[in-house]
Amino acid sequence: MTTIDQQIEAMAVRWPSFKIIDKGASHVEWHGVIAPDKREHLVRVKHRIPMVLENISLRDAQPRVQVLNPLLESHPDYEEGPIPHVYPNRDDPKLPYLCLFSPALREWDINDLIANTTIHWTAEWLYFYEGWLVTKKWRGGGRHVSPTTEEKRLEPAAASV
């Protein structure tokens, strides 16, 4: 399992403009700007290593990414609207979490470095989001899972060998 310190080291090397906002023994939060096209987006990346790795949901283990500025625009009349490929945030509906990969396909796991995966996926997501704003069609592919599918449980590490 990749540690918080390893995540921080990789981010500092690959994405030095991302600044640590909060850090603890089992969690970290960065803020940084991504501009996949012309418009800059301030994003927040939060990651927490669950204290117990048995019977945790995929949501508990994955990095969580939000766009802080400018806020994502809601367009219920657009294809896959009101905002495509996001998970709701019950605490602050204006700041949904980006759906960057398929948990069912295990495209990210706790051994992956956020610097090598999540930041690139965020830039790609924002590129397609900007296109969606203009064309009203999501061209980013993928499939968005339902909340019940998202809660599938992680298999023990030994089962994946």
C-alpha angles and dihedrals in degrees: 000000000000112000127224089249091054090050091050093048093050092048092049091054100041102029107024092163090066108093127207110242098174132010136179137158092278105020143050136182126199132187121202144151123252122186108181092168122002104306119081119227124198107216135188120215117193124184130180127179108219113239092223117041097194120095096359123147122242087247090061093055104039128087113256119222128193133176108233100178130055093018115235112266119239116221111171091181094057125093108279088003157187085055116337125230101006135124117227120253108216092193095053116009091191089066108055120177116251118245100224104162144006112270089193090060091046092232089160131031138170092271093062124096115239089215091061098042121012099047092050091047090050091053090049092047090051091049091055092041090057089050090049090055090056103036100028088228127102107231096173096095120210128108128259115228125221120247091255093051090047090059095062109136125249115250118235112270092244091061092062095056 
